[in-house]
Amino acid sequence: METNQQQEHVHLLIIGSGPAGYTAAIYAARANLKPVLYQGIQPGGQLTITTEVENYPGYPEGIQGPEMMVDFEKQATRMGADIRFGLATSVDFSSQPYKITIDESKVMTADAVIIATGASAKWLGLPSEQRLNGSGVSACAVCDGFFFRGKDVVIVGAGDTAAEEALYLSKMCTNVHMVVRRHEMRASMIMQDRVLKTTNIMVHWNSETLEVLGDKKVEAVKLLNNKTQVETEIPVSAFFVAIGHQPNSDIFKDALELDEQGYIKTVPGSSRTSLEGVFACGDVQDKIYRQAVTAAGSGCMAALDAERYLSAKEHQQ
Ligand SMILES: Cc1cc2nc3c(=O)[nH]c(=O)nc-3n(C[C@H](O)[C@H](O)[C@H](O)COP(=O)(O)OP(=O)(O)OC[C@H]3O[C@@H](n4cnc5c(N)ncnc54)[C@H](O)[C@@H]3O)c2cc1C
């Protein structure tokens, strides 16, 4: 209930409007928790910057990412979730009810909080990479590799994720050019071994990307060998960047336990964080799967965990 314009108490506050946040809102609204959800600066989350989504169950013909997220929002609203535009700018979880400041001005207090703030892919920062994003440039091989089956592609990165994604792409693409900045990889020995033994993965050591070439779509990639200073152009249809993700967890770093990369730690098999009554779901706590369907699944878990927590709390009073 609104107490004054700058402070308001809610039973359950959800932060984030990707597949995880909206799914949590659908379940929480149907459980009569009257959730309020703040969307952040990217209503709909990461899928709003992609085109075709072909791997989300229930859409046999595929669907455009932004359209799918409008469907998520409509469903959450129809169930009674209160969806609002606003950014959580700080939190005070030192005592209950928890305090969350929105847009540096309005203070929301909540009996339980679900964090679904997602993660952002890291990019090289090249203007051509930005210009062709979604037109052959991608940060998700599992999401977009299928569109380039039978084609040659480049993947940049040298860690375990890059190695895994290179192996994934090697099963559907003709040739996979893996661009590694140094003379060695950071990936575990077993992953390196698998990459090096895969005949259609060509590793370009000591190499950096100078430019992604193409007018309307990716046509080639220009590389520089930083040892020999030789430039080469490789004709490819896609450019995958696998240099890591940044979880959107900054405002929680003093309040919750995060891992060394900044992902919110959850109790395995649940959405419970290090703090009672605060739950996390989706990419902000998942560095392994990072898919819309897994984010949605964990959003469901968070709503069910929150519902059980709030119900147990009510019975104690
Ligand atoms: C280009 C691209 C293509 C992809 N294609 C596919 C695909 O085809 N299939 C697939 O399954 N997956 C795909 N993915 C991955 C998928 O988008 C993510 O796994 C999924 O969106 C994660 O959902 P999420 O709800 O955890 O977070 P996100 O989608 O990242 O959403 C996070 C939300 O939190 C909000 N937020 C962040 N900080 C705050 C804050 N402080 N206060 C309030 N709100 C905040 C943001 O505004 C956003 O709404 C793709 C990703 C990208 C980048």
The ligand as an SDF file (V2000), in Angstrom:
LIG
                    3D

 53 58  0  0  0  0  0  0  0  0999 V2000
   21.8960  -11.4640  -28.6690 C   0  0  0  0  0  0  0  0  0  0  0  0
   21.3630  -12.5530  -27.7710 C   0  0  0  0  0  0  0  0  0  0  0  0
   20.6280  -13.5770  -28.3270 C   0  0  0  0  0  0  0  0  0  0  0  0
   20.1320  -14.5840  -27.5110 C   0  0  0  0  0  0  0  0  0  0  0  0
   19.3880  -15.5720  -28.0850 N   0  0  0  0  0  0  0  0  0  0  0  0
   18.8740  -16.5400  -27.2990 C   0  0  0  0  0  0  0  0  0  0  0  0
   18.0760  -17.5730  -27.8670 C   0  0  0  0  0  0  0  0  0  0  0  0
   17.8690  -17.6260  -29.0870 O   0  0  0  0  0  0  0  0  0  0  0  0
   17.5660  -18.4990  -27.0320 N   0  0  0  0  0  0  0  0  0  0  0  0
   17.8000  -18.4840  -25.6820 C   0  0  0  0  0  0  0  0  0  0  0  0
   17.2930  -19.3490  -24.9660 O   0  0  0  0  0  0  0  0  0  0  0  0
   18.5610  -17.5400  -25.1180 N   0  0  0  0  0  0  0  0  0  0  0  0
   19.0950  -16.5630  -25.8890 C   0  0  0  0  0  0  0  0  0  0  0  0
   19.8900  -15.5960  -25.3260 N   0  0  0  0  0  0  0  0  0  0  0  0
   20.1550  -15.6660  -23.8820 C   0  0  0  0  0  0  0  0  0  0  0  0
   18.9520  -15.1240  -23.1060 C   0  0  0  0  0  0  0  0  0  0  0  0
   18.6000  -13.8730  -23.6330 O   0  0  0  0  0  0  0  0  0  0  0  0
   19.2760  -15.0050  -21.6270 C   0  0  0  0  0  0  0  0  0  0  0  0
   19.7160  -16.2460  -21.1270 O   0  0  0  0  0  0  0  0  0  0  0  0
   18.0430  -14.5730  -20.8420 C   0  0  0  0  0  0  0  0  0  0  0  0
   17.5120  -13.3730  -21.3680 O   0  0  0  0  0  0  0  0  0  0  0  0
   18.3540  -14.3740  -19.3660 C   0  0  0  0  0  0  0  0  0  0  0  0
   17.1960  -13.9460  -18.7440 O   0  0  0  0  0  0  0  0  0  0  0  0
   17.1920  -13.1530  -17.3780 P   0  0  0  0  0  0  0  0  0  0  0  0
   15.7680  -12.9300  -17.0530 O   0  0  0  0  0  0  0  0  0  0  0  0
   18.0420  -13.8290  -16.3840 O   0  0  0  0  0  0  0  0  0  0  0  0
   17.9310  -11.7660  -17.6440 O   0  0  0  0  0  0  0  0  0  0  0  0
   17.9430  -10.6940  -18.7920 P   0  0  0  0  0  0  0  0  0  0  0  0
   17.2310  -11.1150  -20.0050 O   0  0  0  0  0  0  0  0  0  0  0  0
   19.3690  -10.2900  -18.8880 O   0  0  0  0  0  0  0  0  0  0  0  0
   17.1140   -9.4990  -18.1490 O   0  0  0  0  0  0  0  0  0  0  0  0
   17.6040   -8.7800  -17.0690 C   0  0  0  0  0  0  0  0  0  0  0  0
   16.5940   -7.7370  -16.6850 C   0  0  0  0  0  0  0  0  0  0  0  0
   16.9940   -7.1010  -15.4810 O   0  0  0  0  0  0  0  0  0  0  0  0
   16.8170   -5.7070  -15.5970 C   0  0  0  0  0  0  0  0  0  0  0  0
   17.7150   -5.0640  -14.6580 N   0  0  0  0  0  0  0  0  0  0  0  0
   19.0770   -5.1310  -14.5910 C   0  0  0  0  0  0  0  0  0  0  0  0
   19.5180   -4.3930  -13.5650 N   0  0  0  0  0  0  0  0  0  0  0  0
   18.4200   -3.8640  -12.9610 C   0  0  0  0  0  0  0  0  0  0  0  0
   18.2130   -3.0080  -11.8540 C   0  0  0  0  0  0  0  0  0  0  0  0
   19.2450   -2.5330  -11.1350 N   0  0  0  0  0  0  0  0  0  0  0  0
   16.9520   -2.6420  -11.5230 N   0  0  0  0  0  0  0  0  0  0  0  0
   15.8880   -3.1100  -12.2400 C   0  0  0  0  0  0  0  0  0  0  0  0
   16.0260   -3.9490  -13.2840 N   0  0  0  0  0  0  0  0  0  0  0  0
   17.2720   -4.2960  -13.6490 C   0  0  0  0  0  0  0  0  0  0  0  0
   17.0760   -5.4050  -17.0600 C   0  0  0  0  0  0  0  0  0  0  0  0
   16.4620   -4.1670  -17.4410 O   0  0  0  0  0  0  0  0  0  0  0  0
   16.4090   -6.6090  -17.7130 C   0  0  0  0  0  0  0  0  0  0  0  0
   15.0450   -6.3750  -17.8620 O   0  0  0  0  0  0  0  0  0  0  0  0
   20.3900  -14.5690  -26.1100 C   0  0  0  0  0  0  0  0  0  0  0  0
   21.1340  -13.5300  -25.5490 C   0  0  0  0  0  0  0  0  0  0  0  0
   21.6200  -12.5320  -26.3690 C   0  0  0  0  0  0  0  0  0  0  0  0
   22.4150  -11.3910  -25.7540 C   0  0  0  0  0  0  0  0  0  0  0  0
  1  2  1  0
  2  3  1  0
  2 52  2  0
  3  4  2  0
  4  5  1  0
  4 50  1  0
  5  6  2  0
  6  7  1  0
  6 13  1  0
  7  8  2  0
  7  9  1  0
  9 10  1  0
 10 11  2  0
 10 12  1  0
 12 13  2  0
 13 14  1  0
 14 15  1  0
 14 50  1  0
 15 16  1  0
 16 17  1  0
 16 18  1  0
 18 19  1  0
 18 20  1  0
 20 21  1  0
 20 22  1  0
 22 23  1  0
 23 24  1  0
 24 25  2  0
 24 26  1  0
 24 27  1  0
 27 28  1  0
 28 29  2  0
 28 30  1  0
 28 31  1  0
 31 32  1  0
 32 33  1  0
 33 34  1  0
 33 48  1  0
 34 35  1  0
 35 36  1  0
 35 46  1  0
 36 37  1  0
 36 45  1  0
 37 38  2  0
 38 39  1  0
 39 40  1  0
 39 45  2  0
 40 41  1  0
 40 42  2  0
 42 43  1  0
 43 44  2  0
 44 45  1  0
 46 47  1  0
 46 48  1  0
 48 49  1  0
 50 51  2  0
 51 52  1  0
 52 53  1  0
M  END
$$$$
